[in-house]
Amino acid sequence: MGAPTIGRAEALVERLHALHPKLIDLSLDRLHGLLARLGHPERSLPPVVHVAGTNGKGSTCAHLRAIAEAAGQRVHAYTSPHLVRFHERIRLAGTLVGEDALADALEEVEAVNASEPITVFEITTAVALLLFSRVPADLLVLEVGLGGRFDATNVVDRPAACAIASISMDHMEFLGGTLAGIAFEKAGILKPGVPCATGAQHPEALSVLERVAGEVGAPLHARFREWDVADGAFADAAGRIPLPRFGLRGPHQHDNAGIAIAALRAWNPPWLSDVAIVEGVASATWPARLQRLHGRLTPPAPWELWLDGGHNAGAGEALAEALRDWRDRPLHLVVGMKQGKTAEGFLRPLLPLADTIHAVREPGQHLAMEVEDIVAASGGAARPGPDVATALARLRADAPPGRILVCGSLYLAGEVLKADGTWPE
């Protein structure tokens, strides 16, 4: 498959960057005004499950969508960031938005906004909500972009259910420098009377979620208390559901799948069944989450090439837990990160598990961290790549065949998918 071309829609998105001096400026006022001028599309949506969290919210969204689709439902989804094309962010009734539909909606919203200051994420959220209001569906899976309380997606006043995946330290420049402060921002999606499912959380984060849920009047369904995934099954007060092998890999996906199941069972739509839950958990897919590649970059067997977009300390811990089952073969890490991320925290749990580590800065990678900074963060354990292709060639020439995991950044993951010829669909 050839590389996707840059079309009218993506050119429009680039033009919209000029409407606000900041890429991120957390506020709801600008978007509320724009939505009012658009006729309030946010009030004409199918039932919404609103998903926040630091790590795992994308995978939780994937499980929600897979379960609903296994039940025969038409599902909208709004997720971010995209890996290769902007269109990945908007799924209309099960299908990625088309070029013409997206471009037309962007032009319509741009015209209504009339050059008023607004961030790109806010205006594209308005575009997504407008499209969702016009295409019939049974469910909208709505992923928070950043934080929750002032995130653009929080214009939805009454979701059917909420979900909060694992909370850890990330985006501290916007959300605060403490776990409690970050948890408070995530808890901003809670609504009176709307059930919220949450997974395994640090006690400091869980305490904040419990406090805010109590203040708001939102029933909180927490793992290990109201529900659990253990011994191959999901269990809550309504009963036990034996689960199959998960479509998404890694022990951390038990938590993400469990959050999705718990949120849906707390909402209890008429279409939900144990059969749909089982089929959805088995069929869920999500790119760049321990994804095995088979394209142009992949070395010949017995080599294996894997990709993961995790990029913070919590993601490093989750990856390390999954990689402990990979000790039957040599493991080679190829790591590239975004500027501003805490590379030490991401790498710390991974270093003891890797046979070799290669630091890379891929050409075209957005705000890529310098190779020497990644090497320093590894305590000198990593060697310069300096890019993915060179690192892979060196491994094939010098190392015994094993598994290669490219990780550290969703932006790096996008560049790798493009080079591999593997496009999210």
N, C-alpha and C positions, 0 to 999 in steps of 0.2 A: 504494500500500500504506500502510495506516495505521500509526501508531507502535505498537510492541509495548507491551503493558500490563505493569505490575509485578505479578508473580504470587507465589504462595506460596514458590517457591524463592528468589527474590531477596529477599523479606522475611526468610527464614531466614538468608541470607547476612549481611544487615545485622545481625541479632540476634547472630550469632556473633562480631562485632567486639568484643563486651563480654567475651569469654573471655580476652583478653590485653591488657595496657596498651599494647603496641607493635604497629604494623602489621607490622613486619619485625623478627625476632629469630632470626638464623640459627642453627639447631641441628637435630639429628636425634633427640635423646633423646625429646622429647615425642611425636613422630610414631611412633617405633619402639614406644613403649608403647601408643599407640592402636591401631596395626595389629595388635599382638599380641592385644589384646582383641577385635579384629574377626576373628580367625582367620587373620591373615597373608594378605590378598588379594594383596599384592605378590609372593607366591610362586606365584600361579596366573594368570599373565599370558601372553599370546602373546609371541613374540619381540619384543624392544624395541630400537629405535634411539634412543639418548639424545643430545640435541642441546643444546649450550651455545654461548656466544659473546656478544659485546656487540651487534654489528649483523649482521643477516642470519639469525639462527637461526630466526625465524618463516618466512622465505622458504625456508630449507633444509628445514624441516618440510613446507612446502607441496609442494616438489619430491619429497620422499620419499613423501608420500601419493599424489601424482599418478602417480608411476611405479608404485607398488605397485597402485594401483587400475587402471591401464592393463593390468597383468598379471592382472587379475581377482581381486585379493586384497581381503579385507575388512579395513579399516584403522581402528583406534582412533587418536585423537589427543588430546593434552592440551597446550594452549597458553595463553599469557597475555601481556598483559592482554586482556580483552575490550574491544570498541569500543562496543557498544550494549547487549547483554544478556549476563549471566553465562554463559548456555547456550553461547555461542561457544567457551568454553574446553574443552568436553568433546564429542568426536565419537565416537559408538559405531557401529562397523562401517560407517562412511561417512556417518552422519546425525547432526546435532546432537542432543544429548540432549533428550528431551521434558520438558515442565514437570512432569508427575506423577512420572516416573522420577527426576528430579533432586531434587524436593522430598521424595519418600519416602526417598531415600538420605541426604539431608541430615538429616532427622529421625532416621533410624536411627543415623547416626554421632554426631549430637549426643547422643542418649540414651546410647550406649555411652561417650562421652567423659565424661559425668556432670559437666559444668561444670569439668573440670580445665583449668588454664591452657594455651592453645594458640593459635597465630596463625591467622587466617582462611585464609591460604594453606596452612598445614599441614593443617587440618581439611578443606578442600576438595580437597586432594590425596588425602587418605584417601578421600573420597567418590568421586573419579575412579577410584582404584585398585580400590575395591570394585565399582563399575559395570563396569570393564574385566574384572574377574575373573569376572563373571557373564554377560557377553554374548560369544558366540564370535566370534573374529576371527583373522586370520592375522598381524597386525603391530600393534604399538603404537608410534606416533611420540610420544616423550615430550620436551617442551621444558622445559629448566631455567627456573625463575622468576627467580632472581638468583644470580649467581656459579656455584656448582657443588658445591664441597666440602661445604658445609653446607646446600645447598638441599634442600627437602623431597623433590624427585624423586630424590635420590641414595640413597633407600632400596632401589632396585632393585640387587641385588647382582651380577647377571650379565646385562647386556644382550648382544644379538647383535652390536651395533656401536655406536660412538660417533661423534659429529661435533662439531667446534668451529669455528664461524664466526668472522668477523673480530673481533679483540679490540682495544678502544680504551678511552680514559679515560671511565668513567661509573660512577655509584654508588660514588664513592670513599669516601663516609662509611661504607660497609659492607665494601668490598673492598680498601681501601688506596689510597694516593696515588701509586703507581708502576705503570707498565705491567707490570713483572715481577711485582709482587704480585697484580695483577688476573689475569694469566695463570695464576699458581699456583692461584688459587681456581677458575678455569675448568677447569684440569687435574685438579681433584679428582674429576671423573667418570670418569677413566681406570681401567680394571680389568685385572687380570692376564690376558693372553692374548686380550683383546678388542680387535679392530682399531679404530683411530680415524682418521677422515679430517679434515684441516684444510686451509683455503684459504690465500690470500695473507695473510701475517702480518708485522707489524713484526719485524725480527730479534731484538729484545729479548724479544718474546712467544714467538716460535718457539723461541728457545733454552730458555726455561722449559718449553715443551711437550715438547721433545726430552729434556730432563733428566728430567722427571717420568715420561714414557713409558718411558725406559730403566730408571728405578728400579722402576717398577711391573711392567714386562714387558708393556707394551701396544704392539703394532706400530703405528707412526705413519705414515700415508700423507699426505705433505705435497705441496701444489701446487708445481709447478716441479721437483719431485724424483721422486716416485712417480707423479704424474699432472699433467695440465694440460688446460685448455680454450683452444684457440687455432685460428685459421684455420677456424672453423666446425665444430670437432670436439672430442670428448673423447678423450684418449689416456692409456693407462697400459700396464703391462707385458703386460696381456692382449690389447691391441689398440686399434684406433682406431674410434670411432663418430661418423660425421657427424651433426651436430645440426641441427634445424630452427630456424625463428624461435622465440624463447622466448615463452612465454605471459606471463611477468613481464617488465616493461620495465626497461631500464637496463643498462649494461655490468656493474655490480656483480652482477647476477643470474647472470652466467656463473660467477662464483666460487661462489655459493650452490648453483646447480644442479650444478656440478662436485663440490662437497663431498658432496651427496646421492648422486650417481652413484658416487663413489669409496668412500663408506661401504658402499653396497649391494654393489659389486663385491668389496670386501674381505671382506664377510660371505659373499657368493655363495649366496643362497638358491636352491633349485631352480626357483622361478618367474621369476627375473630373466632378462630377454632384452634384446637390443639394440632390438627393436621396442617393448617396454614403456618403455625409457628414452627413446626418441625421442618416443613419444606422450605420455609424462608431462611431459617438458620443454615440449612445445608446449601442453599443456592446463593447466598449473599456474596457479592463481589465488591471490591473497592480498590481502585488503582493505587499503586505505590504504597501499599500496606502489606509488607512481606509478600510482594508479588514476584513470581518467578517469570523471567524473561526468556523468550525463545527466538529473538529476532537477529538483526544484523550484528549487534554487539556481542552476542553470546558465544563464548569459546566452544569448540567441539567437545562432545562427551569424552570423558566422564565429568568435565567441568559443569558447574551449575552457576547461573547468574541470577541474583535476587536484587530487589529494589525496595527500599523503605524510605518514606519521607519524614519520619520522626526527627525532631530537631531540638528538643529541650531535655532537661534532666529527667522529667517523668517519662518521656519517650525512651530515653536511654535505659532506664530501669526496666521498662516493659520489654524492650528489645532483648536485653540481657537475659530476662526470664525465658524468652522464646529460644534464644541461641544456646542455652545450656543443653538443649536436646540435639544440638548439631555437632557434638563433640566426636562423632564417629568418623569425621573427615576433617582435613585442614580447613580453617576458616580465615578468609582474607577480607578485611574491611577496606573499602574505598570511601573516604569521608570528605564531603564538601559541605560547608555551612554558610549561613547568611550572616552578614555583619550584624553585630549587636546581640547575637545569641551567645549563651554561656557554654562555650565549647567544652570547658573542663567538666561541667556537670553532665553533659551528654556523654562524653567519652569515658568518664570514670568507671561506670559499671561494665563497659564493653572491653576495656583494655585487657583484663585477665583472660578473656575468652578468645582473643584473636591470635592467630599465628603470625600474621603480618598486618600492618596498617599503612595505608597510602593516603596522603593528604592531597586533595585536588581543588582546583579552581577552574571550573568548566567555562570555556568561552561562551558568552551569551547569558550566563547565569546571573540573575538579578541580585545586585548588592552582595556579590560573593565575598566571603572572608578570604583573606590572603593565605596562601599555603603555609607560609612561615608561622602565622598565628595559630593555625591548626596543629602544626608540629609542636609548637611551644605548649599548647594546651594539653597535648598528649604526653608531656614530660620528655619529649625527644623520642618517644617510641615510634611515631609515624615517620615515614620517609616521604619526600616530595613526589607527587604523582608524575608530573604536575597537573595532568588532566586525566580524564577517565580512560580514553583510548590508550594513552601511553602506559598507564598503570596496568591495564588489562594485558597489553602486549608483554610487559615486563613479567607479569605473573605467569603467563603461558611459557615464557622462555626460562624462567628461573625457579619456579615453585612447583611442588608436586600437586597434581590435580586435586581440587577440592571445591568448596563453595565460596563464591565471591558475593559479598553484600555491599551494594552501593547505598549509602545512607547519609543523613545529616541535614537534609533540606528538601522541602517540596519543590523549590525552584530548581535545585539540582535534579530532582526526580523528573521534572518536566523536560529538561534538556536531555536526560538519558533516554526517556521514552521517545523523543524525537529522533535521536541518533539510532535507536534500536528499531524504529519503524513501527512502534506499538502505540496506537492512539486510543485513549479512553473513549468508550462508546456508551 
